[in-house]
Amino acid sequence: MTLKFFWKKDCPKCPSAKARVSDIENVQFYNLDEPDGLAEAAFYSVMSTPSVVISNDSGAEVVAFRGDVPENKVLQKWL
């Protein structure tokens, strides 16, 4: 399982959410201000930040939290 974290520079909630997930193993960060981040966000239908998508080993979405990031214990449950 992989945690994909989507953020933007001008997002007021993103810095604290980013700090919250930075300790998690297998986290990938995607900046929506960059083309690669925007492409990944489009693939997972991410329209707001901060957002988290947890995907399985084949890249399929297992669960997503769009516009908010839950507590680490909730994320760990899915990972």
N, C-alpha and C positions, 0 to 999 in steps of 0.2 A: 504494500500500500504506500501511496505517496500523497503528501499534503501539498497542495498548490496554493500559494498565498498571492492574491492579486491586490495591488496597491497603486496609488497615484501620489505624486509629490504634493499636490494641493489638498489632499484629503485630511481633514482634521482628526479623524479617528485612526488613521493608518499607523502613525508612529507607535502608539501604545499597543495596538493589535499586532504589529510586526514584532515588537519586543516580546509579546506573549508567546508567539509561535516559534521564535528563533531557537529555542532550546529543544524543539522536537526533532527527532531523527527523520530523515527522508523528506525534508521540506524544500520546496523549490519556490523562489520568489519571482514574481512577474510584475514588472512595472508597466502599467497601461499607458504611460507616456512614450513608450518605445514600441516600434513595430512588432517585434517578437512577442512582447507581452500582450499587445492588443490582439494579435493573431490567436494566441493561446486563450485569451479571454473570450474571443468570438467563438472558438471551438466549443467551449463549455458554457456559452450563453451568459457570461458574467457581464452585467450591466451597471454594477455599483461597487464601490469600494468602501471599506475593505471586504474582501470575499475570500472564502476558503472552499476549495473543491478537494475532496479526498477521492483518489482514483485507485483502481486495482492495478495489478501488474500489466494488464493489457491496455491500460489507459482509459477504461470505461469509468464513468462517474459512479461512485458508490453513494456519496452523500455530499451535499453542498450547503453552505451557509453564506448567503449573498447579502451584502450590506452590513453585516455584523459578524463578529467572531466570538464564538462561545468560549466558556472556560476551558482550560487545558484538559480537565478530567473528561469533559464531553468529547473533545477531539481524540484523546487517547482511547476512549471506548471504541471509536470507529477504526482506529489504526490497529 
